[in-house]
């Protein structure tokens, strides 16, 4: 891979012509999430989705991932291979809401769920927990784009933010001292999430 080819790739995937369809796909999914949140917050009598945010993967991040995966550094290859160029993060309050939301997204007629990665039931080696839903979303005309929807609890999100700042940015020789403690924190967070879910269910039984 030469520098000129990398630079050309960065320019192409950073161009509005490339990113605009992904922004349209994000907007479509965000609107669906807002509708789902309104409907189910009213139905459940509590907040369903606590917050949601979105981003387009930077050209530099796309290039780094393409090289790491051994893919050809081409614009079309990135569109085909990368599932997370368009990303949406959804924060729920309770464990069961994660799976409820995933099921609701599967019921949407114009959103095709092509893959689900369950890092809640089977966390990553680092301790990371989240449910990743890869959706194929229609945009203008007959085109479609992939959007990665990460669904997690507030506690899981807190852990992920800290882990990203402490571990992801560290040099390799500085990681080991933190990884063990972060894994233990992830285990404790999952226990807390389960406990909070149990408390909520007991409260619902008492007041229904």
C-alpha positions in Angstrom: 0.0 0.0 0.0 1.6 3.3 -1.1 1.0 6.7 0.4 -0.7 8.1 -2.7 -3.3 5.3 -2.6 -4.0 5.8 1.1 -4.4 9.6 0.6 -6.8 9.0 -2.3 -8.8 6.6 -0.1 -9.0 9.2 2.7 -10.2 11.9 0.3 -12.9 9.6 -1.2 -14.4 8.3 2.0 -14.3 11.8 3.5 -16.1 13.3 0.6 -19.8 14.3 1.1 -20.7 12.1 -1.9 -19.6 9.1 0.2 -20.8 10.2 3.6 -24.2 11.8 2.7 -26.0 8.4 2.2 -24.8 7.3 5.6 -26.1 10.5 7.2 -29.5 9.9 5.6 -29.5 6.3 6.9 -28.7 7.6 10.4 -31.4 10.2 10.2 -34.0 7.5 9.2 -33.0 5.2 12.1 -32.9 8.1 14.6 -36.5 9.0 13.7 -37.6 5.5 14.1 -35.9 5.3 17.5 -37.6 8.6 18.6 -41.0 7.1 17.6 -40.3 3.9 19.4 -39.1 5.7 22.5 -42.2 7.9 22.6 -44.6 5.0 22.1 -43.0 2.6 24.7 -42.2 5.2 27.3 -45.9 6.0 27.4 -46.8 2.3 27.3 -44.3 1.3 30.0 -44.9 4.4 32.2 -41.2 5.1 32.4 -38.3 6.2 30.2 -37.5 3.5 27.6 -34.5 5.1 25.8 -32.5 7.3 28.0 -30.4 8.9 25.2 -29.1 8.3 21.7 -26.2 9.7 19.7 -24.7 9.1 16.3 -21.5 9.6 14.3 -19.9 8.9 10.9 -16.6 7.0 11.2 -13.7 9.2 10.3 -11.7 8.5 7.1 -8.6 7.8 9.2 -10.5 5.2 11.3 -11.9 3.6 8.2 -8.4 3.3 6.7 -6.9 1.9 9.9 -9.6 -0.8 10.1 -9.3 -1.7 6.4 -5.6 -2.2 6.8 -6.0 -4.1 10.1 -8.5 -6.5 8.4 -6.4 -6.9 5.3 -9.1 -5.5 2.9 -8.3 -3.7 -0.3 -8.1 0.0 0.3 -10.9 0.9 -2.0 -14.0 3.1 -1.5 -16.4 0.3 -2.7 -14.6 -2.2 -0.5 -15.1 0.0 2.6 -18.8 0.3 1.8 -19.1 -3.4 1.4 -16.9 -4.6 4.2 -17.3 -2.1 7.1 -20.5 -2.4 9.1 -19.8 0.7 11.3 -19.2 3.6 9.0 -22.6 4.9 10.3 -23.0 4.4 14.0 -25.8 5.0 16.5 -25.4 4.5 20.2 -28.6 4.0 22.3 -28.6 4.0 26.1 -31.3 2.2 28.0 -31.9 2.1 31.7 -32.5 -1.7 32.1 -31.1 -4.9 30.7 -34.4 -6.2 29.3 -34.9 -2.9 27.4 -31.8 -3.7 25.3 -33.4 -6.8 23.9 -36.9 -5.3 23.7 -35.5 -2.5 21.5 -33.6 -5.0 19.3 -36.8 -7.0 18.8 -38.8 -3.8 18.0 -36.2 -2.9 15.3 -36.5 -6.3 13.8 -40.2 -5.6 13.4 -39.6 -2.5 11.3 -40.6 -3.4 7.7 -38.0 -1.1 6.0 -35.1 -2.0 8.2 -33.3 -5.3 7.5 -31.4 -6.7 10.4 -28.4 -8.5 8.9 -26.4 -9.3 12.0 -26.6 -9.1 15.8 -23.5 -9.3 18.0 -24.4 -10.0 21.6 -21.6 -8.7 23.8 -23.9 -8.6 26.8 -24.4 -12.3 27.2 -20.9 -12.9 25.8 -18.7 -9.9 26.6 -15.5 -9.2 24.8 -12.2 -10.3 26.4 -11.7 -6.8 27.7 -15.0 -6.9 29.6 -16.9 -4.7 27.0 -20.6 -5.2 27.0 -23.1 -4.0 24.4 -25.6 -5.4 21.9 -24.6 -4.5 18.3 -27.3 -4.5 15.8 -26.2 -4.2 12.1 -29.1 -2.9 10.0 -29.4 -2.4 6.3 -31.3 0.8 5.8 -32.9 2.1 2.6 -32.1 5.7 1.5 -33.0 7.6 -1.7 -33.9 5.5 -4.7 -32.9 1.8 -4.4 -29.7 2.3 -2.4 -29.2 1.0 1.1 -26.5 1.6 3.7 -25.4 -0.3 6.8 -25.9 1.2 10.2 -24.4 -0.2 13.4 -26.7 0.4 16.4 -25.0 -0.2 19.7 -27.5 -0.7 22.5 -26.4 -0.7 26.2 -27.3 0.3 29.7 -26.1 3.5 31.3 -23.8 1.5 33.5 -22.3 -0.3 30.5 -21.8 3.0 28.7 -20.0 4.4 31.7 -17.6 1.5 31.6 -17.1 1.7 27.8 -16.3 5.5 28.0 -13.7 5.0 30.8 -12.2 1.9 29.1 -11.8 3.8 25.8 -10.0 6.7 27.6 -7.8 4.6 29.9 -7.0 1.6 27.7 -7.6 2.3 24.1 -5.3 5.4 24.0 -2.6 3.8 26.1 0.6 2.3 24.7 0.8 -1.5 25.0 3.2 -1.4 27.9 0.7 0.6 30.0 -2.4 -1.5 29.4 -1.9 -4.6 31.6 -2.1 -2.7 34.8 -5.6 -1.5 34.1 -7.1 -4.4 32.2 -7.6 -6.7 35.1 -9.4 -4.1 37.2 -11.5 -3.0 34.3 -12.6 -6.6 33.7 -13.6 -6.9 37.3 -15.5 -3.6 37.1 -17.4 -5.0 34.0 -18.4 -8.1 36.0 -19.7 -5.9 38.8 -21.5 -3.6 36.5 -23.4 -6.6 35.0 -24.4 -7.7 38.5 -25.6 -4.2 39.3 -27.6 -4.1 36.0 -29.3 -7.4 36.9 -30.0 -6.2 40.5 -31.6 -3.0 39.2 -33.7 -5.0 36.8 -34.9 -7.2 39.7 -35.7 -4.1 41.8 -37.7 -2.6 39.0 -39.7 -5.8 38.4 -40.5 -6.1 42.1 -41.6 -2.4 42.2 -43.9 -3.0 39.2 -45.5 -6.0 40.9 -46.1 -4.0 44.0 -47.7 -1.0 42.3 -49.6 -2.7 39.5 
